[in-house]
Amino acid sequence: MTAAALPFALSPPPPRHWIAEPVRSIAGTMSLLGARRTLLSAQKGDGRTVVTLPGLFTGDRSMFPMRRYLGWLGYRAEGWGMGANFGVRTIGAEAELLFARLETSAAQNGPVTLVGVSLGGMIARLAAHRRPDLVREVITIAAPYAGSPRATNVWRLFEWMTGEKVDGPAVQERLAEIARPLPVPATAIWSATDGIVNGLICHAPNEPGCRAIEVVASHMGVQHRPQVLQAVAETLGRAR
């Protein structure tokens, strides 16, 4: 089911979830301390290249714990190396700057797996649609690709940070493209208790070739949650 096919309008998460985001984010990150043994028992990697894509206005530093974990498992984990994520201001109007970055990694070790958080996940799906020759698999985390941006608490911030209007023709055309089923294997990790985006638009029910995994997590710092790290490791292990 694509965003256009959703049978009803969805609302942003309630204020009580949004207000609790910072505290829940800290608690989620702290839970890593007690999950070390479980995380390190995951199946070892096969050396494939995994490129992480950060969320809105964050950069590679926000994805460092995940890259370190995946590197320990045996994957070639790389940041996207493009600074903070401001949408088209960062990746180029036609994502040409992102494609140049992915071409470099793919030339060294073949098509890459993309792991993207929030806006980074939406960009990962865009890349897979436009350059499937460069992308082996897509894993999105709390990425609101399957519904209206207005079902989030950050759509105004998106407009301010990127210079684009969510109702503008270019954005709407891009969203429709992102929501279509991907030509590569995909996994969508989402949370019903997300305080920033409505979890129901972070996965599309019955999307061909896409597996949905529900977790319990905040939006902020979601990529640091042990349950999310486990889901990413398990997904990579399945694709061997």
N, C-alpha and C positions, 0 to 999 in steps of 0.2 A: 504494500500500500504506500503510495507516495503522499507527499504533503497535500497535493491538490485533491486527493481522494479521501482525506479524513472526513468523516461524516459529521463532525461537530467542531465548534471552535473551542480551543483549549486556552486556559488562563495561566498566567505565571504562577509560580509557587506562592503559597500564602506568606504574609509578612513574618510570621513566627519562625518559619524555616529560614528565611533570608537573614533575619536578625541573628540567628544562631550560627550562621555560617563560620565566622572566625573561630569561635570556641570549638565547634565540631571539627574544623580543619586542624587545629592544634592537637586535639585529642586523637584524630586519625593518624597524624604523623607520629605522635608519641607511641601509638600502638605498634609501630614497627619494632620497637625495642623488645617486645615479647614474642615477635613472630619470626625471629631470625632462623631458628631451626627449621620451621616449616617452609620458609621461603627458600632456604638453601637446599632443601630436599627435592626441589623441582628437577624435572628432566633436563639434562645438560644440552646446550645448544650445538648447532652444527656449523657455526661460523658464518652464517649468512649475515648480510648487512641489514641492520634495522635503523631507520632514521626516525628520530622523534620530532614531532611538530608541536610547539607550545600553544597555549591558549591566548586569548586576546590580551594585548599589551604586556605579555610576559615573553621571556626568551629562553635560551638553552639552559640557563641556571635552574629554572623551575623544573626541568626534566632530568637534572643530574642524578638524583637517587635512582630513578628508573634505569638510566643508561648504565650506571655503576652496577646495578643488580643484573641487568641483561649481559653486561660484559663479564661478570663473574660466572654466569651460566655458560658462557662460551659463544655469545653472539658478538658480532662486530657492531657495537652500538655507537651511533653517531648523532650529534645534534644537527639541526638544519643549518646553523652557522649564518643566519640572516638577521640576527638581532631580535628586537621585540616584534611581536606579531601585530601589525596594524592592517591586516588584510591586504588589499591590493596595493596599498602604499608600500608594503614590504615585498610582496611576491611579484609585483608587476601587474599591469592592467589585464594582461592575458596569461598571467602566471608564468611569464617567460623567465623571470629571474629564478623562480623555484625550479623550473624544468632544467635550467642550466646547472643548478646545484645537484639535482638528482642524476643528471647525465654523468657527472663526474664520478659519483659513487657506483653507478651501474656499469660504467666502463671498466672499473677495477674489479668488481666482484659479481656482476650480473644484476638483474632486477632486484630492487630493494623492497623490504617490508616497511610500511609506514605505520607508525603509532602516533595518533594525533589526539590531543585533548581539546575539547570544546571547539572553538573556531579552528584550531589546528586539525581536528578530525574532519571538519567540513572541507578544509583545504586538501587534506589527504584524499578524500573521495573525489574532489575535482581533478586532482592529479591523475588518479587511476582512470577516470573517464577519458581524459584528454591524451594521456601518454601511458597506456597500458603496457607498452613495451618496456617501460622503466620500473613498473610496479608489480611486485610479486603478490602482495597481500596487503589489506588495509585493516587496521584495528582502530576503532574510534572509542574514545572514552568521554562520556558526558557531552557528546557533540549533537547539538540540536538541529539535525539535518532534515528531519522528517515532518516538519510543521512550520508554522508561522514564527518569525522572530519575535512577534509580540507575545508569544507564550513564554517569554523570558523576562527577567527583571533587569536585563542589561541592554535592551535594544537601543535605548537612547544613548547609552555610553558607546555602543558600537557605532552609531551614527557620528558621534562627536569625535571618536578616536580615528575612524577610517575616512571620514568625509563623504560617506555614502548614505543614502536614504534607503531604509528597508523596503519602502514601497516603490522605489525607483525601478525603471524597466531593466537596467543592467543587473541589479541585485536580484530581482525576481526571476530573470532568465537564468542566472547562475544558480539560484536556489533550486529551481526546477531540474537543472542538470545534475546537481549534487544529489538530489533525492532519488534519481532513477537508479534501478538495480545496477550494481557494478559489474564490469567485465572480468573481475578478479575475485578470489575468495575474500570475504569480509566478516568481521565480527564487530558487534556494537555492544559496548559495556555501558550500562545505564543504571540510574538509581531513582526509585520512586520518591525518595526523601531529599532529592536535590533541592537546594534552596535558591538557586539562581536560574535554572532552566527547568521547564516541565519535563520530567523524565520520559513522558509518553512520546515526545518528539525527538528522543535520542535513539530511537530504533523504529523500524517500520515492520509491523507484523506481517509475517509471510513473505518478506522480501527474498526473492530467489538468491541463493548463494550467500546469504548473510545470516550468521548465527547471533542471537541476542543473549546476553548474559546480564542478569540483574544482580546488583550489589547493593549494600546498605552504605551510603556514603554521602558526605557533603559534596558540593561542587568545588569549592576552594580546596586545593590540595588533594583532590581525588586521586591523582596519579601516584600519591605516596601511600595510599591505603594498602595494607597487606592483601586484602581480598582482591583488589584490582591488580596488583603485581602478580598474584597467583594466577588470575584469569589471563593475563597477558602471556605469562610463561607457559601455561597450559595450552593456549591457542597456538603459540609458536611451536610447541612440542607436537601438536596434532598435525602440523603442516610438514613435518619432516618426510 
